[in-house]
Amino acid sequence: EAIQGVLRGDFKINPKRNQKNQELSCTYCQFNDICYKRYEDYETLDIPENIDALLDRLQGGEKS
């Protein structure tokens, strides 16, 4: 079923990017040249900017 979906171009693409619109999941993808991704397919991840923000989030503090 998955192969048939790819052959028909019927498969979900859900690439990730950070808050600065930098691609995260497509960097090393071997199918990047033939991918049908669109701007609206991207999911923006809320990634802490530094170690202090990460530690604050892990300790249950506010999102930074």
C-alpha positions in Angstrom: 0.0 0.0 0.0 2.8 2.4 0.9 4.6 1.7 -2.4 1.4 2.3 -4.4 0.8 5.5 -2.5 4.3 6.8 -3.4 3.8 5.8 -7.1 0.5 7.7 -7.2 2.1 10.7 -5.3 -0.4 10.1 -2.5 1.6 10.2 0.7 1.8 12.6 3.6 4.9 14.8 3.8 5.5 16.4 7.2 8.9 18.2 7.1 10.1 20.1 10.2 11.6 23.5 10.5 12.7 25.7 13.4 11.3 29.2 14.3 13.8 30.8 12.0 12.4 28.8 9.0 15.5 26.6 8.8 14.8 23.2 7.4 15.5 20.4 9.9 14.3 17.2 8.4 15.1 17.8 4.7 18.9 18.5 5.2 20.0 14.9 4.7 17.0 13.5 2.9 18.1 11.6 -0.3 14.7 12.4 -1.9 14.9 16.2 -1.4 15.2 16.8 -5.2 12.1 14.9 -6.1 10.0 15.8 -3.1 6.6 17.3 -3.5 6.6 19.3 -0.3 4.9 22.6 -0.1 5.2 25.5 2.3 2.0 24.5 4.1 3.4 21.0 4.7 6.0 22.2 7.1 5.6 21.9 10.9 7.4 24.5 12.9 9.0 23.2 16.0 9.4 25.3 19.2 13.1 24.6 19.9 14.8 26.3 22.9 17.4 28.9 21.7 20.0 28.0 24.4 20.8 25.6 27.2 19.2 27.8 29.9 15.9 27.9 28.0 16.1 24.1 27.5 16.7 23.5 31.2 13.9 25.8 32.2 11.5 23.9 29.9 12.6 20.6 31.3 12.1 21.8 34.8 8.5 22.8 34.0 9.1 26.5 33.6 7.6 28.8 31.0 8.4 28.2 27.3 11.3 30.4 26.1 
